[in-house]
């Protein structure tokens, strides 16, 4: 097999250690060695002079079947259009160095397998398929008119996910696992885009969440919780959530619980602002959603900063699908502005994200791991405009993107 040396750059290996000059030696899809002077052992050399070599980047919260918030536009699109949207969105993430994602409601097993089989171009995927919601909860698309309009409607590969009571919740977990989910997603609070609830509303009682956790555990699946305010966050953490998504209104007790139980926060700081930006450009976004987003943005920043100071584990996620794909890395400067060092932000986007998703052979540039890596022109700790400086993307040892300066 051909040995490739990515040589002459500065290596940020995703372990949490500082970046250092070095080479990365790749063979048969895996990393053979990392360190100085390795290009002499290679058959092919990729010049990384003046660049930072990073592990492939992660986004732990995306919605690849989504293409904006205009529900009227969605109503006019054929059912199958969403799958072509997903193909475009997945490709756009590879363009900016994202090689692994957790899809948090939208993609079904067919989309995941199409990526795995090379039918469409995109990052490797961990999928939730849909999100379990109570009647009248964040995932219930019933509008004030009486019509039900969902951002992602049910189909054979994406089961309906409305459930009430422990028995129904347990059954929904089993249906979603049957459909191919790698992770279970549940809404334990209301949200910004849902019409009939609010982020401060707690959803599902502890007995329902215990049933969900038991069913997920029996199937060997972790669960992630859309949770934006204290009671719902604490209920999710107490039930064993692997991660809290958004965490807009964390309080001291919920932060303490997350630290004690090792629960991750996936902040999605960019999402609320994306709602406001879309509305400002004339996209037909519900006025209710715009009002809730305006209320949430500053609270979200403050909540995130408190979580960082307390030592909550952070993994990068964006809720992209609300905002446009290709803009995912705009999350990183917001994380820095919230109190993380640039090195911590990069770790949250590589090694820490891999730990959250349970990808034990990804996220770090170490011998034996899968050779997912990204070359960034200049210093990658300069997080502003990072996407524009991606010069090479490698997935499993295969060069998937090469961009001239």
PyMOL commands that set and color helices and strands:
alter all, ss='L'
color gray80, all
select helices_A, chain A and resi 39-41+71-75+81-95+109-116+166-178+206-218+230-239+252-261+269-280+287-310+330-337+342-348+351-357+386-389
alter helices_A, ss='H'
color red, helices_A
select strands_A, chain A and resi 3-12+20-27+30-35+44-47+51-55+57-62+98-103+124-127+183-187+222-229+243-249+264-266+373-377+390-395+398-402
alter strands_A, ss='S'
color yellow, strands_A
deselect
rebuild
show_as cartoon
